[in-house]
Amino acid sequence: AEGERGKAALKQNMGILTDEDAILCASLIGAGQAHLFASWGPPGIHDDDKRRLLAQAATLNEGVP
């Protein structure tokens, strides 16, 4: 359902992500958070928002031991 939509949306957007972003996304999916990507449109649509979400997630991830 929403998690599968998230995985599909993320796959469609892999070309706009850095290697570090891709690793973070894989970690988020592994933690059951694929739904975070469910509302992502295709590349070129709100890319700044996508990058902002990943920057916030990276910051939070840095605080986790």
All heavy atoms as TSV, in Angstrom:
chain	resi	resn	atom	element	x	y	z
A	1	ALA	N	N	0.840	-1.175	0.000
A	1	ALA	CA	C	0.000	0.000	0.000
A	1	ALA	C	C	0.888	1.243	0.000
A	1	ALA	O	O	1.614	1.473	-0.954
A	1	ALA	CB	C	-0.930	-0.028	1.202
A	2	GLU	N	N	0.835	2.031	1.057
A	2	GLU	CA	C	1.585	3.284	1.085
A	2	GLU	C	C	3.094	3.038	1.036
A	2	GLU	O	O	3.831	3.778	0.389
A	2	GLU	CB	C	1.213	4.105	2.316
A	2	GLU	CG	C	1.706	5.528	2.220
A	2	GLU	CD	C	1.164	6.414	3.329
A	2	GLU	OE1	O	1.349	6.062	4.511
A	2	GLU	OE2	O	0.589	7.456	3.008
A	3	GLY	N	N	3.551	1.990	1.707
A	3	GLY	CA	C	4.972	1.666	1.677
A	3	GLY	C	C	5.442	1.274	0.285
A	3	GLY	O	O	6.528	1.657	-0.146
A	4	GLU	N	N	4.603	0.525	-0.433
A	4	GLU	CA	C	4.956	0.137	-1.800
A	4	GLU	C	C	4.969	1.357	-2.722
A	4	GLU	O	O	5.829	1.466	-3.593
A	4	GLU	CB	C	3.993	-0.926	-2.320
A	4	GLU	CG	C	4.136	-2.264	-1.613
A	4	GLU	CD	C	5.551	-2.811	-1.653
A	4	GLU	OE1	O	6.182	-2.796	-2.728
A	4	GLU	OE2	O	6.043	-3.246	-0.600
A	5	ARG	N	N	4.017	2.277	-2.527
A	5	ARG	CA	C	4.019	3.526	-3.309
A	5	ARG	C	C	5.283	4.324	-3.012
A	5	ARG	O	O	5.866	4.931	-3.908
A	5	ARG	CB	C	2.784	4.368	-2.991
A	5	ARG	CG	C	1.524	3.922	-3.696
A	5	ARG	CD	C	0.427	4.967	-3.643
A	5	ARG	NE	N	0.181	5.518	-2.322
A	5	ARG	CZ	C	-0.678	5.014	-1.431
A	5	ARG	NH1	N	-1.365	3.946	-1.710
A	5	ARG	NH2	N	-0.838	5.591	-0.253
A	6	GLY	N	N	5.691	4.323	-1.745
A	6	GLY	CA	C	6.903	5.029	-1.365
A	6	GLY	C	C	8.135	4.455	-2.033
A	6	GLY	O	O	8.993	5.194	-2.525
A	7	LYS	N	N	8.221	3.141	-2.059
A	7	LYS	CA	C	9.366	2.492	-2.711
A	7	LYS	C	C	9.394	2.805	-4.197
A	7	LYS	O	O	10.453	3.074	-4.771
A	7	LYS	CB	C	9.313	0.985	-2.486
A	7	LYS	CG	C	9.609	0.575	-1.067
A	7	LYS	CD	C	9.469	-0.927	-0.908
A	7	LYS	CE	C	9.611	-1.346	0.543
A	7	LYS	NZ	N	9.403	-2.789	0.706
A	8	ALA	N	N	8.227	2.784	-4.838
A	8	ALA	CA	C	8.154	3.074	-6.271
A	8	ALA	C	C	8.532	4.524	-6.554
A	8	ALA	O	O	9.270	4.811	-7.509
A	8	ALA	CB	C	6.751	2.778	-6.799
A	9	ALA	N	N	8.049	5.447	-5.715
A	9	ALA	CA	C	8.371	6.865	-5.899
A	9	ALA	C	C	9.858	7.108	-5.699
A	9	ALA	O	O	10.485	7.872	-6.442
A	9	ALA	CB	C	7.554	7.721	-4.937
A	10	LEU	N	N	10.424	6.449	-4.708
A	10	LEU	CA	C	11.852	6.611	-4.458
A	10	LEU	C	C	12.672	6.084	-5.635
A	10	LEU	O	O	13.611	6.741	-6.091
A	10	LEU	CB	C	12.241	5.889	-3.167
A	10	LEU	CG	C	13.705	5.986	-2.778
A	10	LEU	CD1	C	14.132	7.435	-2.587
A	10	LEU	CD2	C	13.967	5.181	-1.522
A	11	LYS	N	N	12.297	4.921	-6.138
A	11	LYS	CA	C	13.015	4.340	-7.276
A	11	LYS	C	C	12.995	5.296	-8.465
A	11	LYS	O	O	14.004	5.478	-9.143
A	11	LYS	CB	C	12.390	2.997	-7.654
A	11	LYS	CG	C	13.113	2.275	-8.748
A	11	LYS	CD	C	12.511	0.906	-9.001
A	11	LYS	CE	C	13.261	0.182	-10.097
A	11	LYS	NZ	N	12.679	-1.134	-10.366
A	12	GLN	N	N	11.861	5.940	-8.690
A	12	GLN	CA	C	11.719	6.887	-9.793
A	12	GLN	C	C	12.629	8.099	-9.602
A	12	GLN	O	O	13.067	8.703	-10.576
A	12	GLN	CB	C	10.251	7.320	-9.866
A	12	GLN	CG	C	9.903	8.193	-11.025
A	12	GLN	CD	C	8.427	8.562	-11.037
A	12	GLN	OE1	O	7.770	8.627	-9.998
A	12	GLN	NE2	N	7.902	8.815	-12.217
A	13	ASN	N	N	12.933	8.447	-8.367
A	13	ASN	CA	C	13.709	9.651	-8.062
A	13	ASN	C	C	15.184	9.383	-7.775
A	13	ASN	O	O	15.914	10.315	-7.438
A	13	ASN	CB	C	13.079	10.369	-6.860
A	13	ASN	CG	C	11.874	11.183	-7.246
A	13	ASN	OD1	O	12.008	12.297	-7.729
A	13	ASN	ND2	N	10.685	10.625	-7.053
A	14	MET	N	N	15.642	8.165	-7.899
A	14	MET	CA	C	17.034	7.852	-7.555
A	14	MET	C	C	18.047	8.698	-8.323
A	14	MET	O	O	19.109	9.006	-7.807
A	14	MET	CB	C	17.316	6.361	-7.773
A	14	MET	CG	C	16.656	5.454	-6.744
A	14	MET	SD	S	17.096	5.807	-5.036
A	14	MET	CE	C	18.789	5.245	-5.002
A	15	GLY	N	N	17.705	9.107	-9.513
A	15	GLY	CA	C	18.628	9.895	-10.328
A	15	GLY	C	C	18.926	11.277	-9.777
A	15	GLY	O	O	19.928	11.885	-10.149
A	16	ILE	N	N	18.077	11.791	-8.893
A	16	ILE	CA	C	18.311	13.139	-8.343
A	16	ILE	C	C	19.012	13.088	-6.989
A	16	ILE	O	O	19.327	14.122	-6.424
A	16	ILE	CB	C	16.997	13.950	-8.223
A	16	ILE	CG1	C	16.082	13.351	-7.164
A	16	ILE	CG2	C	16.314	14.086	-9.568
A	16	ILE	CD1	C	14.984	14.285	-6.696
A	17	LEU	N	N	19.237	11.885	-6.479
A	17	LEU	CA	C	19.812	11.732	-5.142
A	17	LEU	C	C	21.318	11.547	-5.199
A	17	LEU	O	O	21.849	10.964	-6.141
A	17	LEU	CB	C	19.186	10.520	-4.434
A	17	LEU	CG	C	17.666	10.516	-4.297
A	17	LEU	CD1	C	17.218	9.252	-3.588
A	17	LEU	CD2	C	17.180	11.746	-3.564
A	18	THR	N	N	21.981	11.999	-4.158
A	18	THR	CA	C	23.414	11.723	-4.013
A	18	THR	C	C	23.576	10.286	-3.521
A	18	THR	O	O	22.605	9.646	-3.079
A	18	THR	CB	C	24.057	12.664	-2.985
A	18	THR	OG1	O	23.493	12.393	-1.698
A	18	THR	CG2	C	23.843	14.132	-3.348
A	19	ASP	N	N	24.783	9.786	-3.562
A	19	ASP	CA	C	25.040	8.443	-3.035
A	19	ASP	C	C	24.690	8.381	-1.549
A	19	ASP	O	O	24.124	7.391	-1.080
A	19	ASP	CB	C	26.508	8.053	-3.233
A	19	ASP	CG	C	26.858	7.806	-4.692
A	19	ASP	OD1	O	25.931	7.638	-5.517
A	19	ASP	OD2	O	28.060	7.787	-5.010
A	20	GLU	N	N	25.010	9.450	-0.822
A	20	GLU	CA	C	24.706	9.498	0.609
A	20	GLU	C	C	23.197	9.472	0.841
A	20	GLU	O	O	22.705	8.806	1.750
A	20	GLU	CB	C	25.317	10.742	1.254
A	20	GLU	CG	C	26.830	10.734	1.316
A	20	GLU	CD	C	27.479	11.173	-0.005
A	20	GLU	OE1	O	26.782	11.729	-0.894
A	20	GLU	OE2	O	28.682	10.942	-0.160
A	21	ASP	N	N	22.451	10.210	-0.003
A	21	ASP	CA	C	20.992	10.204	0.105
A	21	ASP	C	C	20.444	8.801	-0.144
A	21	ASP	O	O	19.538	8.342	0.550
A	21	ASP	CB	C	20.359	11.165	-0.903
A	21	ASP	CG	C	20.552	12.635	-0.564
A	21	ASP	OD1	O	20.859	12.945	0.604
A	21	ASP	OD2	O	20.390	13.467	-1.476
A	22	ALA	N	N	20.987	8.124	-1.148
A	22	ALA	CA	C	20.514	6.782	-1.478
A	22	ALA	C	C	20.748	5.815	-0.321
A	22	ALA	O	O	19.880	4.981	-0.017
A	22	ALA	CB	C	21.206	6.286	-2.749
A	23	ILE	N	N	21.884	5.946	0.339
A	23	ILE	CA	C	22.182	5.091	1.499
A	23	ILE	C	C	21.200	5.389	2.630
A	23	ILE	O	O	20.672	4.473	3.265
A	23	ILE	CB	C	23.646	5.289	1.944
A	23	ILE	CG1	C	24.585	4.709	0.890
A	23	ILE	CG2	C	23.892	4.653	3.314
A	23	ILE	CD1	C	26.046	5.104	1.071
A	24	LEU	N	N	20.953	6.670	2.871
A	24	LEU	CA	C	20.002	7.060	3.904
A	24	LEU	C	C	18.605	6.526	3.581
A	24	LEU	O	O	17.914	5.996	4.453
A	24	LEU	CB	C	19.966	8.578	4.047
A	24	LEU	CG	C	18.940	9.146	5.032
A	24	LEU	CD1	C	19.197	8.624	6.449
A	24	LEU	CD2	C	18.963	10.661	4.996
A	25	CYS	N	N	18.197	6.635	2.325
A	25	CYS	CA	C	16.880	6.138	1.916
A	25	CYS	C	C	16.776	4.635	2.134
A	25	CYS	O	O	15.743	4.138	2.604
A	25	CYS	CB	C	16.609	6.479	0.461
A	25	CYS	SG	S	16.325	8.239	0.179
A	26	ALA	N	N	17.824	3.904	1.804
A	26	ALA	CA	C	17.818	2.460	2.026
A	26	ALA	C	C	17.679	2.147	3.510
A	26	ALA	O	O	16.948	1.220	3.891
A	26	ALA	CB	C	19.092	1.832	1.453
A	27	SER	N	N	18.337	2.925	4.329
A	27	SER	CA	C	18.234	2.754	5.779
A	27	SER	C	C	16.820	3.032	6.264
A	27	SER	O	O	16.269	2.298	7.092
A	27	SER	CB	C	19.238	3.672	6.475
A	27	SER	OG	O	19.133	3.568	7.871
A	28	LEU	N	N	16.216	4.092	5.743
A	28	LEU	CA	C	14.843	4.433	6.131
A	28	LEU	C	C	13.867	3.336	5.704
A	28	LEU	O	O	12.980	2.953	6.475
A	28	LEU	CB	C	14.439	5.776	5.526
A	28	LEU	CG	C	15.101	6.996	6.152
A	28	LEU	CD1	C	14.871	8.238	5.288
A	28	LEU	CD2	C	14.584	7.218	7.566
A	29	ILE	N	N	14.036	2.824	4.504
A	29	ILE	CA	C	13.167	1.742	4.039
A	29	ILE	C	C	13.358	0.514	4.915
A	29	ILE	O	O	12.384	-0.135	5.309
A	29	ILE	CB	C	13.417	1.432	2.551
A	29	ILE	CG1	C	12.843	2.571	1.710
A	29	ILE	CG2	C	12.792	0.097	2.161
A	29	ILE	CD1	C	13.146	2.477	0.236
A	30	GLY	N	N	14.608	0.210	5.250
A	30	GLY	CA	C	14.896	-0.920	6.121
A	30	GLY	C	C	14.264	-0.776	7.500
A	30	GLY	O	O	13.947	-1.774	8.159
A	31	ALA	N	N	14.049	0.467	7.915
A	31	ALA	CA	C	13.434	0.736	9.213
A	31	ALA	C	C	11.910	0.866	9.107
A	31	ALA	O	O	11.255	1.319	10.037
A	31	ALA	CB	C	14.032	2.019	9.809
A	32	GLY	N	N	11.360	0.498	7.944
A	32	GLY	CA	C	9.917	0.534	7.770
A	32	GLY	C	C	9.348	1.912	7.498
A	32	GLY	O	O	8.168	2.165	7.746
A	33	GLN	N	N	10.172	2.812	6.965
A	33	GLN	CA	C	9.740	4.190	6.752
A	33	GLN	C	C	9.532	4.543	5.275
A	33	GLN	O	O	9.585	5.714	4.897
A	33	GLN	CB	C	10.764	5.149	7.379
A	33	GLN	CG	C	10.956	4.943	8.865
A	33	GLN	CD	C	9.668	5.144	9.648
A	33	GLN	OE1	O	8.978	6.149	9.491
A	33	GLN	NE2	N	9.327	4.180	10.483
A	34	ALA	N	N	9.257	3.552	4.440
A	34	ALA	CA	C	9.060	3.808	3.003
A	34	ALA	C	C	7.908	4.770	2.746
A	34	ALA	O	O	7.896	5.483	1.734
A	34	ALA	CB	C	8.830	2.498	2.253
A	35	HIS	N	N	6.948	4.821	3.666
A	35	HIS	CA	C	5.805	5.724	3.495
A	35	HIS	C	C	6.236	7.189	3.387
A	35	HIS	O	O	5.500	8.016	2.839
A	35	HIS	CB	C	4.810	5.560	4.656
A	35	HIS	CG	C	5.377	5.977	5.966
A	35	HIS	ND1	N	6.174	5.139	6.724
A	35	HIS	CD2	C	5.294	7.150	6.653
A	35	HIS	CE1	C	6.542	5.793	7.822
A	35	HIS	NE2	N	6.020	7.006	7.803
A	36	LEU	N	N	7.424	7.514	3.873
A	36	LEU	CA	C	7.914	8.895	3.791
A	36	LEU	C	C	8.034	9.373	2.349
A	36	LEU	O	O	7.991	10.576	2.085
A	36	LEU	CB	C	9.274	9.023	4.481
A	36	LEU	CG	C	9.291	8.809	5.987
A	36	LEU	CD1	C	10.725	8.787	6.499
A	36	LEU	CD2	C	8.486	9.901	6.684
A	37	PHE	N	N	8.198	8.438	1.422
A	37	PHE	CA	C	8.404	8.786	0.023
A	37	PHE	C	C	7.133	8.651	-0.818
A	37	PHE	O	O	7.145	8.943	-2.008
A	37	PHE	CB	C	9.507	7.908	-0.573
A	37	PHE	CG	C	10.730	7.827	0.297
A	37	PHE	CD1	C	11.066	6.648	0.946
A	37	PHE	CD2	C	11.528	8.936	0.496
A	37	PHE	CE1	C	12.178	6.572	1.768
A	37	PHE	CE2	C	12.649	8.878	1.319
A	37	PHE	CZ	C	12.976	7.688	1.955
A	38	ALA	N	N	6.037	8.211	-0.214
A	38	ALA	CA	C	4.809	7.893	-0.955
A	38	ALA	C	C	4.246	9.087	-1.719
A	38	ALA	O	O	3.660	8.924	-2.788
A	38	ALA	CB	C	3.757	7.310	-0.018
A	39	SER	N	N	4.425	10.289	-1.195
A	39	SER	CA	C	3.845	11.471	-1.853
A	39	SER	C	C	4.801	12.124	-2.845
A	39	SER	O	O	4.455	13.142	-3.448
A	39	SER	CB	C	3.416	12.502	-0.803
A	39	SER	OG	O	4.544	13.001	-0.118
A	40	TRP	N	N	5.985	11.562	-3.009
A	40	TRP	CA	C	6.954	12.151	-3.930
A	40	TRP	C	C	6.473	12.025	-5.368
A	40	TRP	O	O	6.107	10.948	-5.827
A	40	TRP	CB	C	8.308	11.458	-3.800
A	40	TRP	CG	C	9.109	11.884	-2.617
A	40	TRP	CD1	C	8.661	12.500	-1.488
A	40	TRP	CD2	C	10.507	11.709	-2.440
A	40	TRP	NE1	N	9.697	12.723	-0.612
A	40	TRP	CE2	C	10.845	12.238	-1.177
A	40	TRP	CE3	C	11.501	11.142	-3.209
A	40	TRP	CZ2	C	12.147	12.232	-0.686
A	40	TRP	CZ3	C	12.793	11.137	-2.721
A	40	TRP	CH2	C	13.109	11.680	-1.474
A	41	GLY	N	N	6.513	13.140	-6.079
A	41	GLY	CA	C	6.199	13.134	-7.495
A	41	GLY	C	C	7.432	12.733	-8.292
A	41	GLY	O	O	8.481	12.398	-7.726
A	42	PRO	N	N	7.323	12.787	-9.597
A	42	PRO	CA	C	8.466	12.420	-10.442
A	42	PRO	C	C	9.600	13.425	-10.302
A	42	PRO	O	O	9.407	14.534	-9.792
A	42	PRO	CB	C	7.880	12.425	-11.854
A	42	PRO	CG	C	6.670	13.285	-11.783
A	42	PRO	CD	C	6.150	13.172	-10.376
A	43	PRO	N	N	10.801	13.053	-10.759
A	43	PRO	CA	C	11.922	13.991	-10.732
A	43	PRO	C	C	11.535	15.303	-11.422
A	43	PRO	O	O	10.807	15.302	-12.415
A	43	PRO	CB	C	13.024	13.268	-11.514
A	43	PRO	CG	C	12.680	11.826	-11.398
A	43	PRO	CD	C	11.181	11.770	-11.354
A	44	GLY	N	N	11.995	16.395	-10.846
A	44	GLY	CA	C	11.685	17.707	-11.390
A	44	GLY	C	C	10.506	18.364	-10.703
A	44	GLY	O	O	10.272	19.555	-10.881
A	45	ILE	N	N	9.774	17.602	-9.911
A	45	ILE	CA	C	8.622	18.126	-9.181
A	45	ILE	C	C	8.980	18.186	-7.700
A	45	ILE	O	O	9.199	17.154	-7.068
A	45	ILE	CB	C	7.372	17.240	-9.384
A	45	ILE	CG1	C	7.052	17.046	-10.859
A	45	ILE	CG2	C	6.179	17.809	-8.615
A	45	ILE	CD1	C	6.664	18.305	-11.599
A	46	HIS	N	N	9.099	19.387	-7.170
A	46	HIS	CA	C	9.393	19.614	-5.747
A	46	HIS	C	C	10.691	18.935	-5.279
A	46	HIS	O	O	10.775	18.453	-4.152
A	46	HIS	CB	C	8.219	19.163	-4.872
A	46	HIS	CG	C	6.929	19.826	-5.197
A	46	HIS	ND1	N	6.723	21.175	-5.000
A	46	HIS	CD2	C	5.790	19.340	-5.728
A	46	HIS	CE1	C	5.501	21.492	-5.394
A	46	HIS	NE2	N	4.911	20.403	-5.846
A	47	ASP	N	N	11.693	18.921	-6.142
A	47	ASP	CA	C	12.966	18.289	-5.772
A	47	ASP	C	C	13.601	18.939	-4.548
A	47	ASP	O	O	14.213	18.246	-3.731
A	47	ASP	CB	C	13.945	18.312	-6.948
A	47	ASP	CG	C	13.530	17.387	-8.081
A	47	ASP	OD1	O	12.623	16.550	-7.878
A	47	ASP	OD2	O	14.123	17.501	-9.169
A	48	ASP	N	N	13.449	20.247	-4.406
A	48	ASP	CA	C	14.020	20.922	-3.231
A	48	ASP	C	C	13.387	20.396	-1.940
A	48	ASP	O	O	14.068	20.227	-0.930
A	48	ASP	CB	C	13.851	22.433	-3.316
A	48	ASP	CG	C	14.741	23.067	-4.373
A	48	ASP	OD1	O	15.726	22.425	-4.787
A	48	ASP	OD2	O	14.451	24.209	-4.777
A	49	ASP	N	N	12.081	20.132	-1.989
A	49	ASP	CA	C	11.403	19.582	-0.809
A	49	ASP	C	C	11.913	18.179	-0.489
A	49	ASP	O	O	12.079	17.817	0.677
A	49	ASP	CB	C	9.887	19.536	-1.025
A	49	ASP	CG	C	9.262	20.919	-1.098
A	49	ASP	OD1	O	9.838	21.874	-0.540
A	49	ASP	OD2	O	8.189	21.043	-1.720
A	50	LYS	N	N	12.165	17.393	-1.512
A	50	LYS	CA	C	12.684	16.036	-1.308
A	50	LYS	C	C	14.060	16.104	-0.652
A	50	LYS	O	O	14.337	15.372	0.304
A	50	LYS	CB	C	12.779	15.298	-2.652
A	50	LYS	CG	C	11.439	15.096	-3.329
A	50	LYS	CD	C	11.630	14.630	-4.766
A	50	LYS	CE	C	10.341	14.686	-5.538
A	50	LYS	NZ	N	10.523	14.388	-6.967
A	51	ARG	N	N	14.898	16.987	-1.170
A	51	ARG	CA	C	16.249	17.132	-0.599
A	51	ARG	C	C	16.194	17.658	0.833
A	51	ARG	O	O	16.990	17.257	1.680
A	51	ARG	CB	C	17.090	18.043	-1.487
A	51	ARG	CG	C	17.441	17.397	-2.815
A	51	ARG	CD	C	18.383	18.256	-3.639
A	51	ARG	NE	N	18.602	17.664	-4.948
A	51	ARG	CZ	C	17.985	18.067	-6.061
A	51	ARG	NH1	N	17.159	19.093	-6.027
A	51	ARG	NH2	N	18.222	17.474	-7.207
A	52	ARG	N	N	15.246	18.550	1.104
A	52	ARG	CA	C	15.091	19.091	2.452
A	52	ARG	C	C	14.680	17.980	3.431
A	52	ARG	O	O	15.205	17.885	4.535
A	52	ARG	CB	C	14.065	20.226	2.451
A	52	ARG	CG	C	14.038	21.035	3.710
A	52	ARG	CD	C	13.190	22.309	3.649
A	52	ARG	NE	N	12.233	22.429	2.569
A	52	ARG	CZ	C	12.444	23.094	1.415
A	52	ARG	NH1	N	13.596	23.692	1.201
A	52	ARG	NH2	N	11.508	23.166	0.493
A	53	LEU	N	N	13.756	17.123	3.030
A	53	LEU	CA	C	13.345	16.000	3.874
A	53	LEU	C	C	14.540	15.102	4.185
A	53	LEU	O	O	14.752	14.706	5.333
A	53	LEU	CB	C	12.246	15.181	3.191
A	53	LEU	CG	C	11.909	13.869	3.887
A	53	LEU	CD1	C	11.184	14.117	5.196
A	53	LEU	CD2	C	11.101	12.971	2.982
A	54	LEU	N	N	15.336	14.801	3.153
A	54	LEU	CA	C	16.487	13.929	3.374
A	54	LEU	C	C	17.545	14.603	4.251
A	54	LEU	O	O	18.187	13.932	5.061
A	54	LEU	CB	C	17.078	13.491	2.035
A	54	LEU	CG	C	16.152	12.581	1.222
A	54	LEU	CD1	C	16.764	12.272	-0.130
A	54	LEU	CD2	C	15.845	11.297	1.979
A	55	ALA	N	N	17.716	15.903	4.115
A	55	ALA	CA	C	18.663	16.623	4.975
A	55	ALA	C	C	18.204	16.559	6.429
A	55	ALA	O	O	19.021	16.355	7.342
A	55	ALA	CB	C	18.810	18.073	4.517
A	56	GLN	N	N	16.906	16.713	6.657
A	56	GLN	CA	C	16.375	16.620	8.018
A	56	GLN	C	C	16.552	15.206	8.567
A	56	GLN	O	O	16.935	15.027	9.727
A	56	GLN	CB	C	14.899	17.015	8.039
A	56	GLN	CG	C	14.671	18.480	7.790
A	56	GLN	CD	C	13.199	18.825	7.606
A	56	GLN	OE1	O	12.353	17.957	7.454
A	56	GLN	NE2	N	12.904	20.106	7.611
A	57	ALA	N	N	16.290	14.210	7.741
A	57	ALA	CA	C	16.439	12.818	8.173
A	57	ALA	C	C	17.903	12.521	8.482
A	57	ALA	O	O	18.210	11.807	9.459
A	57	ALA	CB	C	15.917	11.861	7.108
A	58	ALA	N	N	18.820	13.056	7.683
A	58	ALA	CA	C	20.249	12.834	7.938
A	58	ALA	C	C	20.655	13.452	9.269
A	58	ALA	O	O	21.412	12.844	10.024
A	58	ALA	CB	C	21.073	13.427	6.792
A	59	THR	N	N	20.149	14.640	9.552
A	59	THR	CA	C	20.453	15.307	10.819
A	59	THR	C	C	19.937	14.464	11.986
A	59	THR	O	O	20.650	14.282	12.985
A	59	THR	CB	C	19.847	16.713	10.853
A	59	THR	OG1	O	20.424	17.479	9.795
A	59	THR	CG2	C	20.106	17.405	12.171
A	60	LEU	N	N	18.729	13.983	11.880
A	60	LEU	CA	C	18.169	13.132	12.945
A	60	LEU	C	C	18.976	11.846	13.087
A	60	LEU	O	O	19.230	11.375	14.195
A	60	LEU	CB	C	16.703	12.798	12.638
A	60	LEU	CG	C	15.739	13.963	12.738
A	60	LEU	CD1	C	14.369	13.553	12.214
A	60	LEU	CD2	C	15.643	14.472	14.154
A	61	ASN	N	N	19.380	11.279	11.957
A	61	ASN	CA	C	20.127	10.027	11.956
A	61	ASN	C	C	21.487	10.195	12.644
A	61	ASN	O	O	21.977	9.274	13.311
A	61	ASN	CB	C	20.300	9.514	10.531
A	61	ASN	CG	C	20.777	8.089	10.468
A	61	ASN	OD1	O	20.251	7.227	11.160
A	61	ASN	ND2	N	21.776	7.846	9.635
A	62	GLU	N	N	22.079	11.364	12.507
A	62	GLU	CA	C	23.383	11.623	13.137
A	62	GLU	C	C	23.276	11.586	14.653
A	62	GLU	O	O	24.236	11.283	15.340
A	62	GLU	CB	C	23.925	12.981	12.680
A	62	GLU	CG	C	24.361	13.004	11.245
A	62	GLU	CD	C	24.684	14.412	10.752
A	62	GLU	OE1	O	24.654	15.371	11.560
A	62	GLU	OE2	O	24.960	14.543	9.552
A	63	GLY	N	N	22.085	11.886	15.173
A	63	GLY	CA	C	21.903	11.893	16.619
A	63	GLY	C	C	21.580	10.537	17.210
A	63	GLY	O	O	21.492	10.388	18.413
A	64	VAL	N	N	21.447	9.525	16.351
A	64	VAL	CA	C	21.126	8.173	16.829
A	64	VAL	C	C	22.410	7.373	16.964
A	64	VAL	O	O	23.186	7.297	16.019
A	64	VAL	CB	C	20.169	7.467	15.820
A	64	VAL	CG1	C	19.888	6.040	16.266
A	64	VAL	CG2	C	18.889	8.248	15.689
A	65	PRO	N	N	22.620	6.802	18.138
A	65	PRO	CA	C	23.870	6.033	18.337
A	65	PRO	C	C	23.910	4.769	17.501
A	65	PRO	O	O	22.981	4.247	17.054
A	65	PRO	CB	C	23.859	5.682	19.817
A	65	PRO	CG	C	22.521	6.032	20.347
A	65	PRO	CD	C	21.826	6.861	19.324
